Amino acid sequence: MAVTLIALFSLSMALPGGAAANAPAAVDKRPNIIVILADDMGYSDLGCLGSEIRTPHLDRMAGDGLLMTHCYNTSRCCPSRAALLTGQYQWDAGLGHMNTTRSPWPEYQQALSRDTVTIAELLGQHGYQTAMSGKWHVGDKREDWPDRRGFQQFYGTPKGGGLYFYPSPFYDRPVFRNGRREEPDEDWYSTDGFTDFAIEYLQNCDHSRPFFFYLPFIAPHFPLQAREEDIDRYRGVYDQGYQAVRAARFQRQKQLGIVPAGSRLSPPATPDWATVDQRQAARRMEVYAAQVDRLDQNVGRLLQVLQEERLADNTVIMFLSDNGGCSTGFNKTPGAVIGTRDSNAAYGHWYNVSNTPYRKAKRQEHEGGILTPLVIRWPVGISDAGRLVHHPVHIMDIMPTCLALADVAYPTTFGQHQLDPLDGLSFHALLAGGDAPATERLLCWEHEGNRAIRQGRWKLVALHQKPWELYNLEADPFETHDLAADRPQVAKQLQATWRRWADRHGVQRWPLRRPDQ
């Protein structure tokens, strides 16, 4: 679609007699692009994925566009952001682990490598306006901030998550607007504040030129902090406990076509509800749900402004999460009411509900750690609204897809730097109803010694210092029946392929040790 519009635009600029030179500046009809990233949101936390959490705006986006049910991420914050922004595996982008990691290897640094190029840098070089609001988390130093990596405007925190009410008593998260530090007032809440800037930008940017806007929220990452009116909406909703909520989500997923109708839910990884402090446990999930609810409310605000500014039809919006739900369950402030600005707690066992129907969690390479739904809305470009796409894609595919939408070629060099070829693949054709590639794509993962490889129906996966497990994802999508002993040749071949991949991308053994150790 974008290529056709650009071709028409180019033809109009080539009118005989030099008419184009004297004509008013033409409108660039390439699509606007907005990428919205949730932080630590589990696979099933949206209504369109079976959740009881109220997410009507994201559900409507899926209904108006498409829902990709198998978008893989890297299982952790910094690596997923690096892959999204550059179209590379995180090691090639310089963030093989986290932005706090110092090492002698170029694949494990504290910021995006200068030997990569970001979506914003390339689109900005080809006529797009670029801006970002939210959590950066791929370089804390001033020379590594978003405005040094292609974003013409930036509002938010260069550092990591944890910031809701300002200031946070627990995490050092200063807020900046275009390089100038700001001090938000007491009523500021990051999900609202980041969206306020996005709305301001959409209302004031040049509507004759396309824009790329990156909106990485902090929600629903711990700590559990939400506005009380949002928490009130979920009073009592979780009193029935982990397994009851998980089973209800799974039943709705079958009804929605997210999972096969005849499938069985993977075994629970939660304690018996009768053995826990039920009121405190339910409160944790009430607050978490409120954080997701508030995120959806702000997506609704964004959609409304796009409509008012007559930008909605030709704006591509992508929504996804950076990893699966997090199994962390601390409460570092037992004297505070969970959910208030004075509390520092996480939701713990509820991760197994968030990641329904999958196993494991953030940091791990089982499906529960690395799968996110990808919701995409583009009224003029998506055929068959409401379509489900089960074909697997990866978070690093967003960069090449954005380039395809903008009709921008990926270069071999940028500035003085030689670029590696993209690891990601564009899924632009799938938006218009095209067929999924017939080839069995190879995808690999590693994080803190957890590792995996998927090719076609087969997936080999292992926890740190644990044996490899083999699953047939066509027959066993929830990884419940390990076939490693039954199909040793398949496991051996995939393990050798993973090793070659790891060597090629500079993946080091965990924990990291200096070469001389």
N, C-alpha and C positions, 0 to 999 in steps of 0.2 A: 504493500500500500504506500509506504513512505517513498519507495523508489519511483513509483508512478507519479506521485505528486511532485517530486523533485524534477523529474524529467519534463513535466508540463511547465514547471516554473522556469527551467533552463530554456525551453523552447520559446517561451514568451519574452525572454530577455534577448533573444537572437532575432528580433523583428528586423526586416530590411529597412535601410535608410537610417539606421542608428536611432530608431525611435526609443529604444530602451534607455539610452543615455540621457534623454530629456524627460523621461516619464518619472512620476513620483516613485519613491522606493516601493518595490513590491513586497507583499507580505510573504514571509518564509513559512510555507505550510507544512513543514516537517512537524511531527508530533512533539508536544511537550512531554516530559518524562518525570515522574515522581516515584522515588523508591522509598518506601516506609519500612523500617526495620524494628521489630520488637526485640526485646532483650530477655532471654531465658523463658520465653513463652512455649509451653508444651504443645504437642501435636493436636490435641483435641480441645483446646481452650476457646475455640470460636463456635458459635452456634451452628454454622454451616459444616462443622466437623463433629457435631454431636453434643456440644456443651450446653449446660444449663445457664452459663453466663450470658448475659444479654449483650449481644454484639450485632444489633440490627443493621448498622451501616456497613460493616465488613461483610455481613451476610448478603446485603443488597449488592455490594460490589461483585461478589461471587455470582449472584443471580444475573446481574447485568453483563458479566464478563465470563471468566472461566476460573475454575479451581483446579490447580495442578496438585495432585495428592501426594506426589513423590518428588519433592525438591530436597535434595541433600544439602547439608551444611558441613562444617568442619568439627562440630561438637564443642566449640568454645568461642568466646567473644572476639578477641583480637584476630585470631586466624580467619574467622568467618568474614570480618570486615575487610581484611586484607584481600581475601579472595574475591569478594564482591566488587571492591573498588578497582581491582587490577585485571580480573579475568585469569589470574594465575593461581596455581596451588600456593598455599601460604608461604612455603619455604622459598619459592622463586620470588615472592614479594618481600622477603626479608623478615617475616614474622612467623617462623616455624613454631614458636611457642607464644609467649605473652610479651607485652611491651616493657615488662620489668626485667626481662632476661638479658643478661650480658654474656657474650660468648665470643670466641675467636672465629666462629663460622659466620659467613655472610648470610646464611639462611636463618640464623637465630640472632636477630638484632632487636632494637627497641623502637623501631619506626619503619615505615614503608621504605623499601630500597629505592634509591635514585635510579636504579636500572630497570624500574618499572614505570608505567604511565597510568594515571588514574582516568576514570570515565570523565571526570570534570576537566582534566587537562586537555584531553582530546576533543571533547565536545566544545569546550570553550575556544579552542583553536579553530573550530569550524562553524562559528556563528551562533553557538548556543550561549544563553545567559546561564550562569551556574551559581547555585547557592546551597547552603546546608544549615540545618538547625538540629542540635541535639548532641549526642555523645560521639566523640571522635574515636578515641581509644586505639589509635595506631601511630602514636608519636606525641609525647608530652612536651618536648622541647619546642621553643618558638619557631625554629626553622622547619619543623615538621608539621605544623598546624595546617588545617584545611586551606587557609588562604595562601599557603605556600605550595599546595598541591592541586591548584586549579580552581578552587572555589572563590568566586569573586566576592561573595558575602558569606559570613559565618557568624552564627549565634549559638552559644551552647558552652559545653565544657570539653576542653581538649582531653581530659583524663577519663577515667572509667566510670562505672555505674554507681548506684547507691544514693543518688541525689533525687529527692522529691521536694520536701519543704526546704527553704533556704533560711539560714545556712545549715548545713548538716553538722551535727555535733560528732559524727562518727567518721566521715570521709571528707578528705580535702578535695573539694570539687568547685573551684572558682568558675564563675560564669563570665564569658566575654562576648562582646558584640563588636565584630570587625576589629579585633585587636585591643579593644578598650575594656578593662574590667568593669563589670556592673555589680551592683548590690541590690538584688531583688527584694521586694517588701515581704512582710510576714505572710501574706496571702498567696504568694507565688507558689506554684506547684509545677514541677518540671514538665509534665505531660502537657499542661495547659500553656506554659510559657514557651515551649518549643513550637507549639502550634500557632501561638500568637504571632511569632516572628514569621512563620511560613505564610500565614494569612496576609500580614503586612506586605510581604514580598510579592505575593500573587496580585495584590491590589495595585502595586506600584511599579511592577516591571514593565518592560516594553512589550506590549501584546502583539506587535508586528513581527517579533522574533521568538523562536522557541526557547524554552528554558529546561534545564535539568535541575531538579531539586531533590536533595537527599535528606531524609527525615528519620534519623535513628533515635528512637525513644529509649529511655532507660527502663520504662515499665515493661514487664512486671518483675524485673530483677529485685532481689532482696536489697534493702530491708523492707519488710512489710509496712508500708505507710500509705494511707489513702485519706481522702476527704470523708468525713463522717457521714455525709448524706449518701455517698456511694456505698459505704459499708452497710448502712441501714437497709439497702435494697436486698441484702443477702442474709439478713438475720434468720437463723433457723434452717436455711437451705441445706446446710451440710451436717445437720444433727444426725442424719442416718449413717454417716461414716464413709470411710474410704471405699470399701468394696461395693457398697450399694450405689454410690455415685458413679464409680467406674463401670459397673455393669449396665447402668442406665445409659451412659454415654455410648457404650459399645452397641447396645440395641439400636440407638438412634443412628449410629454410623452404618449399620446394616440397612436400615430403612432408607438412608440417604444415598446408598451406593458407594460409600467411601471404602468399605471392606466387603468381601464376598458374603452373600446372604447366609451361606451354610457354614461359615467359619466359626471357630471357637476361640474365646478370649484367652490370651496367655495367662499363666498363673499369677496371682497377685504377689506383690513384694511389700505388703503392708502388714503391720501387726493387727491382731484381732481388735476391733473397735472397743470391745468391753474392757480391754487391758490398758487403755490410755486415758488421759485427762480429756474427756470428750469436749467439754466447753472450750478449753484452750485450743485443742486441735481444730475444732470447728471454726473458732474465731480466726485462726491463721488463714484458713481457706476463704473465709468471708472477706478478709482484707485483700487477699490475692485476687479474688474475683472482682472486687471493687477497682483494683488497679487496672485490670484488663477492661472493665466496663468504661472507666474514664478514658482509656486509650481509644476505645471505639467511639465514644462521644466526640473526641477530637478529630477522628477521621471523618465523622459526620459534619463537623464544622468546616473541615477542609473541602469536602464535597460540595457543601452549600455555597462556599465562596467561589469555587470553580464554576458552578452554575450561574451565579450572579454576574461573574466577570465574562461569561460566555466562552469559557475555556474548557468546559467539561468534555465536549464531544471528541476533541482531538488531543486529549491528554491521556497518556498511558500511565496508570497507577499500578505499581507492584507492591504487594505487602507480604512479608515473610518474617521468620524469626531466625536469630543467629545460632541457636542450638536448642536442644530439647530442654524440658523442665529440669531444674536443679535439685538434687537430693539433699543438699545442705539443710540442716534442721536446727541450727543454733538459736538460742535466745540469750543475748549478751546483756539484756536489760530486764531481768525478771521482775523488777519493781514497777515497770512502766506498763501501761495498757497497750497491748499489741495493736498496731495500726496508727498510733499517734506519732507525732514528730519526735517524741522522746524515746521511741522504742527501736530496737535493733534486733530483729528476729527474721527467720526464714521459715518457709512452710513445710520443709522436711518430707514426710512420707507422701504428701499429696502429689509429689512429682509423678508417682506411678499412675495417678488419676489423670494428671495433665497429659501424660504421654500415651494414654489409651489409644490403640490396643497394644502398644509396643513395649519391649523390655528395656531396662537400664535407663541411663540418664546422661545429662550434660557431662562432658569430658570423656565419655565412653563411646565406642564406635558401633555398638549394637544400634538397631533402628531407633530406639527411644532417644538416643543421644544425638543422632544425625539427621532425622527426618523433620521437615517442616512443610506445612501446606503453603503454597504460593498462590495468592489471590491476585488476579490481574483484571483490570477494567480498562477498556478502550472502545468506546461506542462506535467510532467510525472504522475500526480496524479488526474487531473480533467478530467472527461469524459464529452462529449458533450460541447465543447467549445462554449462560447457565450450564455450559458443557463441563464435564469432568474429564481431566487428562491424567491418566495413570502412568504415562511414559516418564521414566526417571530423568530429572535434570539436576543440576548442581548450582550452588550459589555463585560459583565462578562463571556460570553461563550468563549472568546478568550483564556483565560488561560487553561481551560480543553481541548480545541481543540489543542493548542500547545503541551500539555502533550501527547495527543493521537498521534499526528504526530511524536513525539519523543519517543514513547513507554515508557513513564515514568509514574509510578503510583503516585497518590497524597497521601502523607503520613498522618499519624495521629498526628505526632509530627515533629518539625523541631528545631534542637538545643535543648534548654531546654523548648521549648514552645509547649503547646498543641494546635492543630489546629482544628478549626471548619470544618465540611464537606463543600465542595464547594457548593456555591449557583448556579454557572454557570453549563451549560451542554455542552458537546462537540457536535459540528456540523460536525465533521470529516466525518461521513458517507455521508453527503449531498454533499461533494466535489466529491465523486466517483459515484454520481448519485443515492445514496440510498434514500429510502422513508423517508419522514418527519414523526416524531413521531405522532401516532394517538391520544395520550392523549392531552387534552386541558391544556396547561401549564399555571400556575399562575405566573403573573409578577406584581410587585408593584413599586410605585414611591412616593417620597416626596422630596420637596426642598423648603425651606422658606415658608412652609405652603401650597404650591401648592401640590396636591396629586392625585394619580390615581391608579387604579387596572385594569388589563386586564386578562380575562380568556375566551379562545375561541373567539367567536364573540363579546362578551360583554366587554365594557369598561366603567368604572365609573371614572369620573375625576372632579376636582374642583380647582378653583383658591383660593388663600388664603382668608379666611373669607367669601367665597362665597358658595352657595349651590352646592351639588353634581349634576353633569349632567350625563346622561346615553346615550350611543351610541351603536348601532349595527354596528360594523365595517364591517361586510360582506355587508350589504345593504347601509351603510353610512360611507365609510372609511375616509371622510374628516370632520367628526364631525359637521354636520350642522343641525341635527334634534334631539333635546334633548327628550329622551323617559322616563325621570325620573317620570313624572306624569302619563304616560301611563302604565309603568311596575314597580310599586312601590315595589313589592316583589323581583324582580330581583335586584333593586337598594339597598334595605334593606339588602339582603343576601350578596351582594358584599361589602357593607360598613362594615358589621360585620366581613367579612373575612379580609378586609384591616386592621381593628383595631387589630385583632389578630396578623396579620403579623407585624404591627408596634410595638406592644408590644414585640414580640419575638426578633426583631432586635434592640430594644432600640431607636426607633424613638421618639424624643421629640416634644412637641408642639412648634410652632414658634410664636413669637420670643423666643429664648432660655432664660430661667430664672433659677436661682439657685434653688435647691430643697427646700430651706427654704423661698423662696419668694412666 
